[in-house]
Amino acid sequence: GAKFKATDKATFNLQLAYEDAKTFAATANVAYELVPGFTITPEVSYTKWDDKFSDLKGQDAWQGMVRFQRSF
């Protein structure tokens, strides 16, 4: 994975993975510190299955979420 500090308040994160079973996955998010101690992190993930051993062969999926984190 990789991490890039875009601004004082925003950090971009990227994670990529590929398996011997020909499954590819990627996830990216931006952690944004709205105010000190409160971070909002929208995230999107993609997975592509291409192995012959799975019922999911040839299929793909997108997922998304938003995380709200308060630190005290």
C-alpha positions in Angstrom: 0.0 0.0 0.0 0.9 3.7 -0.2 0.1 6.8 1.7 0.3 10.4 0.5 -0.2 13.4 2.6 -2.1 15.7 0.2 -2.6 18.6 2.7 -2.2 19.3 6.4 -5.7 17.8 6.8 -6.0 15.2 4.1 -4.2 11.9 3.6 -4.7 9.7 0.6 -4.3 5.9 1.0 -4.1 3.2 -1.6 -3.9 -0.6 -1.2 -3.6 -3.1 -4.2 -3.5 -6.9 -4.0 -3.3 -9.7 -6.5 -3.4 -13.4 -5.7 -2.2 -16.6 -7.4 -5.9 -17.4 -7.8 -6.2 -14.4 -10.1 -8.2 -12.3 -7.7 -7.4 -8.5 -7.9 -8.5 -6.1 -5.2 -8.0 -2.3 -4.8 -9.0 0.0 -2.0 -8.6 3.8 -1.8 -9.6 6.4 0.8 -9.0 9.9 1.8 -8.8 10.6 5.6 -9.8 14.2 6.2 -9.4 15.8 9.6 -12.4 18.2 9.6 -11.5 19.6 13.0 -8.8 18.5 15.5 -9.8 15.0 16.8 -12.6 14.4 14.2 -11.7 12.6 10.9 -14.0 11.7 8.0 -12.8 8.9 5.7 -14.7 8.0 2.6 -13.5 4.7 1.0 -14.1 2.7 -2.1 -13.0 -0.9 -2.9 -13.0 -2.9 -6.0 -12.6 -6.7 -6.4 -12.3 -8.8 -9.6 -12.4 -12.6 -9.5 -10.9 -14.5 -12.4 -10.0 -17.9 -11.0 -11.3 -21.1 -12.3 -12.0 -22.5 -8.8 -14.6 -20.0 -7.8 -18.3 -19.6 -8.7 -17.4 -15.9 -8.9 -15.1 -16.3 -12.0 -15.5 -13.3 -14.3 -17.5 -11.2 -11.7 -16.5 -8.1 -10.0 -17.8 -6.0 -7.1 -17.6 -2.4 -5.8 -18.0 -1.4 -2.2 -18.1 1.9 -0.5 -18.3 3.3 3.0 -17.8 6.5 5.0 -16.1 6.4 8.4 -16.5 9.0 11.1 -13.9 8.9 13.8 -13.7 11.0 17.0 -10.5 10.9 19.1 -10.5 12.2 22.6 
